[in-house]
């Protein structure tokens, strides 16, 4: 790469760097910034920078859980101006989510106004809503002013912000997190605080415990919208052990008796992060497209709670079967993926197990405890120093007053004065034995405190209070020193703190009880349609142009029916509403249509091409009722074919299933059920060949084998029959003729055959 410089400015600095390295360095910088400062949460407090800054800004605005509310615009504005230099809309969206009890298990923001709903409606503008912190948020911030965490400069260096919050509980697991970084992502479900506290206490007692042991205390996620977790226990254990996995979550429902045998399903809890309005739209869609033939209607009767009504098509349907079909095609069952990718030390991203995340939280709590204890120790030392000065002043009150009244520089005089043991007098039959610092001299702090002391503090009672306070502080100081020296005592203190947190936010806390329960999946196996739908007779009619309909009852097949101009009948047969129909196209693909999905017979029906993805250039070769035990023989115009079991041609999608492979001008020509022991073929050259059915292979898909050899043209038709009963066809007069003496036309498969017998149809068709 050439140097970048101004040719006219010879003194300009020259830059030379390969483009690959330049782009790589800059993209790596961007990636690290996204990972550390935007997308991944910190394992210690479970927060991303934007959430941490919002809570810190609210604490600076003194928006406690028992105080007043403040406009959300003010909160997001302060957060943006002081700590988070990004869009105020993004900040407000993040804050609004912390207030949504259907998104966050333990909301950190107490919102007043429209903060969105489970239907997916957006919150009102920030100028219309107000907010304050919740008690849970205060628990994350408790002790922040006691030097328990590091502070760093904000984006412009005017202020400082906490690098992490103290966090009384493992918020990462309690409220979960989700985010997409560069080359990595995270997705963590919410859990129950009381269970997490119990798991932490067990981990303190048994640091080397197995990962699976923690599941006795945290059996799985606890979603804010409730629901039923049907993931097997071994899969849950594997997910928590590796940090990757998933949880199947189903809605909670009850069957409501309407009397006279009628009933309806009432859904009371929907899966986590499923919008109710979109869920209803999806259910309505599967009803319209007849993917849920058991369901007749859905309606929303929700108010403050969730109440979705599902009406069955028949009272004879099993509710569990109905719900089982809906689980497959709607979001009444979802899978929440677990990817516990977090910043384990605030810097390094790592996919962690639940044990590692809890250990990171406990190590953080121990560091918070140590720093808080040292901070308190320094405050106690400072206060004890002041108290010693006050006590000296009380013991030598007359001398202190003289210095203050007559000395020009009383502070310096107080510091020069010798307040040794010669000046200490007895008080209440107890000698003050703690000498002041130095050789009987007061420190600057003590002298300043004496000069700032109020006259009313010179009472005798205050003198006794000072001694009592000094004694209490000395006792507290000794306790703190013991705490800092003993690791066991530190973990004991953390255990007591966790028990207090569990009591505060446990089952007695509003919304603290577990919401999601566990159950076995109870998979509904594939059941035949007759078990799902009322069995009723119908007559299937399909025209030459491919318009299909279902007429009620079994009508006379010779009856004259109406069709569009230029159209006429092609397929007409009796069926049941529980039947499945197979459509074989000239492209060699099979398509499946449920008889219950056919349009009614009052009109002209609908094109088959609207029900399945049959290409415009492909024609319908065959249409018949599916027989799971039956076999079919398929063949192409080139004279290739094979036998295929019907069970293997059923298609699960609209696009169908390719069975007979055709290329170029070759197309699928014949699809007939197999019966008997022989095959008869006739070519366009009117030559007939009869051979044994056992000469044909049974395949699931392919081009097939040669059935008959042709010099000119190709295959016209084929049929299967029993040699004992003979080969039948209709002569030109419409009479059925049966030929049993077939030796003349019998040969090996793929031979040329002999000319058709007298009376064989002119169209070269057996039927």
PEKATA-V945180 format. One record per residue. N is the residue number from 1. OMEGA is omega in degrees with one decimal (NA if undefined). NEAR is the number of other ideal C-beta (glycine too) atoms within 8 Angstrom. D_LAST is the distance of its C-alpha to the last C-alpha in Angstrom with 1 decimal. Layout:
n=<N,N>
omega=<OMEGA,OMEGA>
near=<NEAR,NEAR>
d_last=<D_LAST,D_LAST>
This chain:
n=<1,2,3,4,5,6,7,8,9,10,11,12,13,14,15,16,17,18,19,20,21,22,23,24,25,26,27,28,29,30,31,32,33,34,35,36,37,38,39,40,41,42,43,44,45,46,47,48,49,50,51,52,53,54,55,56,57,58,59,60,61,62,63,64,65,66,67,68,69,70,71,72,73,74,75,76,77,78,79,80,81,82,83,84,85,86,87,88,89,90,91,92,93,94,95,96,97,98,99,100,101,102,103,104,105,106,107,108,109,110,111,112,113,114,115,116,117,118,119,120,121,122,123,124,125,126,127,128,129,130,131,132,133,134,135,136,137,138,139,140,141,142,143,144,145,146,147,148,149,150,151,152,153,154,155,156,157,158,159,160,161,162,163,164,165,166,167,168,169,170,171,172,173,174,175,176,177,178,179,180,181,182,183,184,185,186,187,188,189,190,191,192,193,194,195,196,197,198,199,200,201,202,203,204,205,206,207,208,209,210,211,212,213,214,215,216,217,218,219,220,221,222,223,224,225,226,227,228,229,230,231,232,233,234,235,236,237,238,239,240,241,242,243,244,245,246,247,248,249,250,251,252,253,254,255,256,257,258,259,260,261,262,263,264,265,266,267,268,269,270,271,272,273,274,275,276,277,278,279,280,281,282,283,284,285,286,287,288,289,290,291,292,293,294,295,296,297,298,299,300,301,302,303,304,305,306,307,308,309,310,311,312,313,314,315,316,317,318,319,320,321,322,323,324,325,326,327,328,329,330,331,332,333,334,335,336,337,338,339,340,341,342,343,344,345,346,347,348,349,350,351,352,353,354,355,356,357,358,359,360,361,362,363,364,365,366,367,368,369,370,371,372,373,374,375,376,377,378,379,380,381,382,383,384,385,386,387,388,389,390,391,392,393,394,395,396,397,398,399,400,401,402,403,404,405,406,407,408,409,410,411,412,413,414,415,416,417,418,419,420,421,422,423,424,425,426,427,428,429,430,431,432,433,434,435,436,437,438,439,440,441,442,443,444,445,446,447,448,449,450,451,452,453,454,455,456,457,458,459,460,461,462,463,464,465,466,467,468,469,470,471,472,473,474,475,476,477,478,479,480,481,482,483,484,485,486,487,488,489,490,491,492,493,494,495,496,497,498,499,500,501,502,503,504,505,506,507,508,509,510,511,512,513,514,515,516,517,518,519,520,521,522,523,524,525,526,527,528,529,530,531,532,533,534,535,536,537,538,539,540,541,542,543,544,545,546,547,548,549,550,551,552,553,554,555,556,557,558,559,560,561,562,563,564,565,566,567,568,569,570,571,572,573,574,575,576,577,578,579,580,581,582,583,584,585,586,587,588,589,590,591,592,593,594,595,596,597,598,599,600,601,602,603,604,605,606,607,608,609,610,611,612,613,614,615,616,617,618,619,620,621,622,623,624,625,626,627,628,629,630,631,632,633,634,635,636,637,638,639,640,641,642,643,644,645,646,647,648,649,650,651,652,653,654,655,656,657,658,659,660,661,662,663,664,665,666,667,668,669,670,671,672,673,674,675,676,677,678,679,680,681,682,683,684,685,686,687,688,689,690,691,692,693,694,695,696,697,698,699,700,701,702,703,704,705,706,707,708,709,710,711,712,713,714,715,716,717,718,719,720,721,722,723,724,725,726,727,728,729,730,731,732,733,734,735,736,737,738,739,740,741,742,743,744,745,746,747,748,749,750,751,752,753,754,755,756,757,758,759,760,761,762,763,764,765,766,767>
omega=<-177.1,179.3,177.1,-178.3,177.6,-177.5,-179.6,-179.0,-176.6,-179.4,-178.5,178.7,-178.3,178.5,178.0,-178.1,177.5,-177.4,-178.8,-178.8,-179.7,179.3,180.0,-179.7,-176.9,179.3,176.8,177.4,178.9,-179.0,-180.0,178.2,179.8,-177.9,-171.5,-169.6,-177.8,-164.0,-174.0,178.4,175.6,-177.8,-175.1,179.2,175.6,-175.1,167.6,-177.8,-177.4,179.1,179.1,-178.8,176.5,-178.9,179.6,177.2,178.5,177.8,177.1,177.0,178.5,179.8,-179.7,-176.4,179.5,-179.1,-178.1,178.0,178.2,-179.1,179.5,178.8,178.1,-178.9,-179.2,177.8,177.6,179.0,-179.2,-175.5,-174.2,-169.5,-170.6,-173.9,177.1,-176.4,179.6,178.2,178.9,179.4,-178.9,177.2,178.8,179.3,-179.5,179.2,178.9,179.8,-174.9,-176.5,176.0,177.3,-175.8,-177.1,177.7,-176.0,179.6,179.5,176.4,-174.6,175.7,-173.9,-177.6,178.3,179.2,179.5,-174.3,175.9,-178.5,177.4,-178.6,174.8,173.7,179.5,-174.5,-179.9,-177.9,-175.0,178.2,-175.7,170.6,-179.9,171.9,176.9,178.5,178.0,178.2,177.3,176.3,-174.6,-172.6,178.4,-175.9,-179.1,-176.6,175.3,-178.6,178.7,177.6,173.1,178.4,179.9,174.2,-169.6,-179.8,175.1,-180.0,-174.3,174.2,179.5,-179.7,176.1,178.3,178.9,-177.7,173.8,178.0,-177.5,-179.5,-174.9,179.8,179.4,-177.5,-178.1,179.9,179.9,173.9,-179.9,178.3,179.2,176.9,179.0,177.8,-179.6,177.3,177.7,-174.6,179.2,176.2,179.9,-178.4,-176.2,-177.6,179.0,178.9,177.9,177.9,179.2,178.0,179.4,177.6,179.7,175.7,-179.0,-177.0,-176.7,-177.5,-177.0,177.5,178.7,-176.5,179.2,-179.3,-180.0,173.9,-179.6,178.1,-176.1,-179.6,-179.6,175.3,-171.8,-178.9,179.4,177.9,-178.4,-177.6,178.6,-176.4,177.5,178.1,-176.6,-179.3,177.4,175.9,179.1,179.2,179.9,-179.3,-179.2,-176.6,-176.6,178.2,179.6,-180.0,-178.7,174.9,-174.5,179.6,175.6,173.5,-177.6,173.9,179.8,-177.1,-178.9,180.0,-179.1,179.0,177.9,179.7,179.4,175.2,178.0,178.2,177.5,-176.4,177.6,179.8,-177.5,-177.3,176.1,172.0,179.3,-174.5,-177.9,179.7,176.9,179.5,177.4,-179.8,179.1,177.8,179.6,-179.6,173.7,-178.0,-179.8,175.5,173.4,175.9,-173.5,179.6,-172.7,-178.6,-174.6,174.7,176.2,-175.3,176.4,-175.9,170.7,173.0,179.8,177.8,177.0,176.6,-177.7,176.5,-178.6,178.7,178.9,179.7,179.4,-179.2,-178.2,174.7,-179.2,-179.9,176.9,177.2,-178.6,178.4,177.3,-179.7,178.0,-174.8,-170.1,179.2,179.0,170.5,167.7,178.7,174.5,178.6,-176.9,178.0,174.1,-172.7,179.0,-173.2,172.9,-170.0,178.2,-177.7,-176.3,-171.0,175.1,-178.1,173.6,-170.2,169.4,179.2,179.1,179.7,179.2,179.0,178.1,177.1,177.9,-178.1,176.5,176.9,179.7,177.9,177.3,176.9,-179.6,-179.9,-178.8,178.5,179.1,178.5,177.8,178.7,179.2,178.8,177.3,179.1,179.0,179.0,-179.7,178.3,177.2,178.2,-179.4,177.7,177.0,178.3,-178.1,175.4,-179.8,179.6,179.8,-179.6,-170.6,-177.2,-179.3,179.2,-179.3,178.4,-178.9,-178.7,-175.8,-168.1,-176.2,-180.0,177.7,-174.0,-178.6,179.2,-179.9,179.1,-179.3,179.8,-173.6,177.0,-179.2,-177.4,-174.5,179.5,-177.0,-176.5,179.0,-178.9,177.2,178.0,177.0,175.7,178.7,173.1,-170.8,-179.4,-179.0,176.7,-178.9,-178.7,179.7,177.7,-179.6,175.8,175.2,179.2,179.1,-178.6,179.8,179.7,179.8,178.5,-179.6,-178.7,-177.4,180.0,179.7,-178.3,178.7,-178.1,178.7,177.3,-178.6,179.7,178.6,178.0,179.6,178.9,179.3,178.8,178.5,179.0,179.8,-179.9,179.9,177.5,178.0,178.2,-179.6,177.9,178.1,179.1,177.8,176.4,-179.9,-178.2,-178.7,-174.7,176.9,179.2,179.5,177.6,179.5,176.6,178.1,178.5,177.0,178.4,177.5,179.4,177.5,178.0,177.7,178.1,179.2,-177.5,-174.5,-179.9,-173.4,179.6,177.0,-179.1,-178.1,-176.8,-179.4,-179.9,-178.9,-180.0,178.4,-175.4,177.5,174.2,-173.2,-178.4,-176.0,174.5,-178.5,176.3,-179.0,178.9,-176.5,-179.8,176.2,-176.5,-171.9,174.6,-178.1,-179.1,179.8,175.5,173.3,-178.8,179.8,177.0,-174.8,177.8,-177.9,173.6,175.3,-173.0,178.3,178.8,179.5,-177.5,177.1,176.8,-177.6,176.5,-176.8,178.3,-177.2,179.6,-177.8,179.8,176.1,176.5,178.2,-179.7,-178.6,179.7,-176.9,173.8,176.9,173.8,-178.3,178.4,179.5,175.9,-179.9,-178.9,-177.3,168.6,-178.2,176.7,175.8,178.8,-177.9,179.7,174.2,177.6,-178.9,173.1,177.2,-177.3,178.3,174.5,-178.8,179.7,-179.5,-177.8,176.8,-178.8,-174.1,-179.0,179.6,178.6,-179.3,179.2,176.2,177.2,-177.3,175.9,-177.7,176.2,-178.1,176.6,-177.0,-178.6,-177.5,-179.3,178.6,177.2,179.6,-176.5,176.0,-175.1,179.7,-179.3,174.4,-175.9,-177.6,-173.3,176.1,-177.8,170.3,-178.1,-178.9,-179.8,179.2,179.4,179.0,176.7,179.7,179.5,177.6,-179.3,175.5,-179.2,-178.1,-176.6,-177.9,-178.9,-179.3,179.9,-177.3,179.6,-175.9,176.4,-177.2,179.7,-179.5,179.9,-178.9,178.6,-179.4,176.0,-178.8,179.3,178.4,176.2,-173.3,-170.6,169.9,-176.6,175.8,-178.3,173.7,179.6,-174.4,-175.4,178.4,175.3,179.6,175.8,-179.1,177.5,177.0,176.9,173.7,-177.1,177.0,176.7,177.7,-176.0,179.3,-178.3,177.4,179.4,176.8,174.2,-173.8,174.5,179.3,175.8,178.1,-178.0,179.2,-179.7,179.1,-177.7,-179.1,-179.1,170.4,178.5,177.4,-177.4,-177.1,175.4,-177.1,172.6,176.0,174.1,-176.2,175.5,-176.3,-179.5,-179.2,176.7,-178.7,-176.3,171.6,178.9,-179.8,-178.1,179.8,179.0,179.3,179.6,-179.8,-178.8,-179.7,179.9,178.6,-172.2,-176.2,-177.6,-176.2,-177.8,178.2,176.8,175.7,177.3,173.2,-170.6,-177.9,-179.5,-179.8,-177.0,179.7,178.1,178.0,178.8,-174.5,179.7,-178.8,178.0,178.9,177.1,-179.7,NA>
near=<5,4,6,6,9,5,4,4,7,4,3,7,4,7,7,7,7,6,7,6,8,9,8,8,8,8,8,8,8,9,11,8,9,11,14,9,6,12,11,15,13,14,13,11,13,14,12,12,9,13,11,15,12,17,15,14,13,14,11,7,10,6,13,8,10,3,7,5,8,11,9,16,10,9,16,14,9,11,15,13,5,9,11,11,5,7,6,10,6,9,15,13,9,11,15,15,9,12,14,11,8,7,7,13,11,12,12,14,15,11,12,8,10,8,10,9,6,9,7,9,6,4,11,8,6,10,7,7,16,10,15,15,14,12,8,10,13,11,13,15,13,8,9,12,4,9,8,10,12,6,7,7,7,11,7,5,5,5,7,6,12,10,8,12,13,12,16,9,12,12,11,17,15,15,12,12,12,7,11,4,14,8,4,9,10,15,10,14,11,14,14,11,14,11,13,16,13,11,13,13,11,13,14,10,5,7,5,3,10,5,12,7,9,16,13,6,10,14,8,12,11,11,15,11,13,9,15,11,15,12,12,6,7,6,10,15,11,9,14,15,10,9,14,8,11,10,14,11,15,12,11,11,10,7,9,8,6,7,5,4,5,8,11,11,14,12,14,9,10,14,15,11,6,11,8,14,8,10,14,11,8,10,15,9,8,14,12,6,6,10,6,12,12,12,16,6,8,12,7,9,7,8,5,2,6,11,11,15,13,15,10,14,10,8,7,4,11,5,10,8,13,14,12,11,13,14,11,7,8,12,10,13,13,10,8,14,7,14,11,13,12,16,14,10,7,7,5,6,10,9,8,13,11,15,10,11,15,15,9,13,14,12,8,12,12,11,8,13,12,10,12,12,11,10,11,11,12,8,8,12,9,9,10,12,12,11,12,13,16,13,14,14,11,12,11,11,9,6,9,11,8,8,12,9,6,5,8,3,6,10,10,7,10,14,11,6,10,7,11,9,6,4,12,11,5,6,11,5,4,7,6,9,4,6,6,13,8,6,5,10,12,13,12,7,10,17,13,9,11,13,10,5,9,4,4,5,7,8,7,5,6,10,11,9,8,12,12,8,10,12,8,8,12,9,8,10,12,8,8,12,9,9,12,11,6,8,5,6,10,13,10,8,10,13,10,8,10,12,10,8,13,12,7,9,13,10,6,5,8,3,7,11,5,7,11,13,8,8,8,4,8,8,5,10,4,2,8,6,12,8,6,11,12,7,7,7,10,15,16,16,14,14,15,7,8,11,14,17,14,15,10,9,7,6,7,4,8,3,6,2,7,3,9,8,3,4,9,6,10,8,10,10,9,8,13,10,13,10,10,11,15,15,14,13,16,11,11,13,14,13,16,14,13,11,15,10,8,14,9,9,11,3,7,8,13,9,10,15,9,5,10,13,8,14,7,4,4,9,6,14,10,10,11,9,9,11,7,6,5,9,10,13,17,15,15,17,10,7,15,11,14,13,12,15,11,14,7,8,12,12,12,5,5,7,7,14,10,8,12,14,8,12,4,4,4,8,11,16,10,13,9,10,10,11,6,10,7,13,15,14,14,16,15,10,8,10,13,14,15,12,11,8,11,5,8,13,7,8,9,7,8,8,7,13,10,8,16,15,9,13,5,5,6,9,18,8,11,15,10,13,12,9,9,4,8,11,13,9,11,8,10,6,4,5,6,6,9,8,9,7,5,11,5,6,12,7,8,6,12,8,10,8,14,8,6,9,8,3,6,11,10,4,4,12,8,11,5>
d_last=<79.1,82.1,84.9,84.7,88.1,89.8,91.1,93.9,95.0,96.1,97.2,93.8,92.3,89.6,86.3,84.0,81.0,77.6,74.9,72.7,75.7,76.7,73.2,72.9,76.2,75.6,72.1,73.4,76.1,73.6,71.4,74.3,75.5,72.1,71.8,75.4,76.1,72.9,69.8,70.8,72.9,76.1,75.7,79.2,78.8,75.0,75.6,74.7,77.6,76.6,76.6,79.8,81.5,80.4,81.9,85.1,85.5,85.1,87.7,90.1,89.5,90.4,87.2,87.5,85.3,88.1,89.2,88.0,85.0,85.1,82.9,80.0,80.8,84.2,82.8,80.2,82.8,85.4,82.8,81.8,85.4,87.0,84.4,80.8,80.9,77.3,75.7,76.8,73.3,72.1,75.1,74.5,70.9,72.0,74.6,72.3,69.9,72.8,73.2,69.6,69.4,65.6,65.8,69.0,69.6,73.4,74.0,77.0,77.5,78.3,76.8,78.0,75.6,72.0,71.0,67.2,64.8,61.8,59.5,60.3,62.8,65.6,69.2,71.6,73.8,76.6,79.2,77.9,77.7,80.4,80.5,82.6,82.1,81.0,82.8,80.2,81.1,84.8,84.2,82.7,85.9,88.5,91.4,90.4,94.0,95.5,94.7,91.7,89.4,90.0,90.2,89.3,90.1,87.7,86.1,89.3,91.9,93.4,92.3,91.0,87.9,86.9,84.7,83.3,83.9,85.6,82.6,83.5,79.9,77.0,75.5,73.0,71.0,72.2,70.7,68.4,67.8,65.2,65.6,64.2,66.7,66.3,64.3,64.5,63.8,64.8,63.2,65.1,64.4,67.2,68.9,71.4,75.1,76.4,74.0,74.9,78.6,78.1,76.3,79.1,81.7,80.0,79.8,83.5,84.3,81.9,81.5,79.6,77.1,73.4,71.0,69.0,72.1,72.3,69.0,71.0,72.7,70.0,66.6,64.7,64.7,65.9,64.1,65.8,62.8,62.4,59.0,57.9,57.8,55.1,55.6,56.3,60.0,59.7,58.0,60.8,63.4,61.8,61.7,65.4,66.4,64.9,65.1,61.4,58.5,57.1,56.9,54.0,55.2,53.6,54.6,56.5,55.1,55.8,53.8,55.5,55.1,54.7,54.9,52.5,50.3,49.8,50.8,50.8,51.4,54.6,55.0,58.7,58.9,56.6,56.5,59.3,59.0,56.0,56.7,56.0,54.8,52.3,51.1,50.4,48.6,46.4,45.6,44.8,42.5,40.5,40.3,39.0,36.4,35.4,36.4,38.5,36.5,39.3,41.9,42.4,45.5,48.5,51.9,55.3,58.3,60.5,64.2,66.6,64.2,60.5,58.3,54.6,52.6,48.9,47.2,44.2,41.1,41.6,44.6,42.6,42.2,44.4,46.9,46.9,43.1,43.4,46.2,44.4,41.5,44.0,46.0,43.0,42.4,45.9,49.5,50.3,50.4,51.8,53.2,56.8,57.5,60.9,62.7,66.4,67.7,71.3,74.7,76.2,79.8,79.3,78.7,76.2,72.5,71.1,68.1,69.9,69.3,70.4,73.5,74.4,74.2,76.3,78.8,79.1,79.9,82.4,84.2,84.4,85.8,88.4,89.4,89.7,91.9,94.1,94.6,95.1,97.7,99.5,99.5,100.9,103.4,104.7,105.0,106.9,109.3,109.9,110.6,112.8,114.8,115.3,116.2,118.8,120.4,120.5,122.0,124.7,125.3,125.8,128.0,130.1,129.7,133.3,133.2,129.8,131.1,134.2,132.1,129.9,132.8,135.2,133.4,132.3,129.2,128.3,125.1,126.8,129.7,127.3,125.7,129.2,130.6,130.9,129.2,129.8,130.4,134.0,132.6,130.2,131.4,130.1,127.8,127.4,128.9,126.2,126.9,124.5,124.0,121.5,123.4,122.2,120.8,123.2,126.8,127.1,125.7,123.0,120.0,119.1,116.3,118.6,121.3,118.9,117.6,121.1,122.0,118.9,119.6,120.4,123.7,122.1,120.8,124.3,124.3,125.0,121.6,119.8,121.8,120.4,116.9,117.0,117.9,115.1,112.6,113.9,113.5,109.9,108.9,110.5,108.5,105.3,106.2,106.6,103.2,101.6,103.3,102.0,98.5,98.5,99.9,97.4,93.7,93.1,94.9,92.7,89.5,91.0,91.7,88.2,86.8,89.0,87.8,84.1,84.8,86.4,83.4,81.1,83.2,83.3,79.5,78.2,76.6,79.5,78.9,76.7,73.2,74.5,72.5,69.2,66.2,63.3,62.4,60.4,57.5,54.7,51.5,49.5,46.2,43.3,40.5,36.9,35.9,32.5,31.9,32.0,35.6,36.3,34.5,34.4,31.0,29.6,26.3,24.5,21.4,20.1,19.2,18.5,18.6,17.5,21.0,20.9,23.1,22.6,24.3,24.6,25.4,27.7,26.4,23.1,22.5,20.3,16.8,16.9,20.3,21.2,22.3,24.6,23.9,26.2,26.7,24.2,21.7,18.8,16.3,13.6,13.7,15.2,15.8,18.9,21.2,24.9,27.6,28.2,24.7,24.2,21.2,20.0,19.2,18.1,19.5,19.1,22.7,21.5,23.2,22.2,23.9,24.7,25.4,27.1,25.6,29.3,29.7,27.2,29.1,29.5,27.5,30.4,29.9,27.2,27.0,27.7,26.0,24.4,26.7,29.7,28.6,27.8,29.0,25.9,27.3,27.1,25.7,22.8,19.5,17.4,14.4,13.6,15.4,15.6,18.5,20.5,21.0,24.2,23.7,20.1,19.0,16.5,15.4,16.0,16.1,17.7,17.4,20.2,18.3,20.1,18.9,20.0,19.7,21.4,22.6,21.7,25.4,26.1,24.0,25.6,27.7,31.2,31.9,30.5,30.2,27.4,27.1,26.3,24.0,22.4,25.2,24.5,27.2,28.0,25.2,22.6,20.3,17.8,14.2,12.1,13.0,11.2,13.2,14.6,14.6,16.1,18.1,16.1,14.1,12.1,12.2,12.0,14.6,15.5,17.7,14.8,16.3,14.4,16.2,16.1,18.6,19.8,18.9,22.7,23.0,21.5,24.2,24.1,25.5,26.3,26.3,26.3,24.8,23.3,23.5,22.2,18.9,19.1,21.9,21.6,24.6,23.2,20.5,18.3,14.9,11.7,9.1,9.4,8.6,11.4,12.2,15.5,17.0,18.9,16.0,14.2,10.9,8.3,6.0,6.7,9.9,11.6,13.2,10.4,11.2,9.4,11.0,12.1,14.2,16.9,19.3,17.9,21.4,21.1,18.4,19.8,22.0,23.4,21.6,22.4,22.8,21.6,19.4,19.3,17.9,14.5,15.2,15.9,13.3,10.6,8.9,11.6,9.9,9.1,5.5,3.8,0.0>
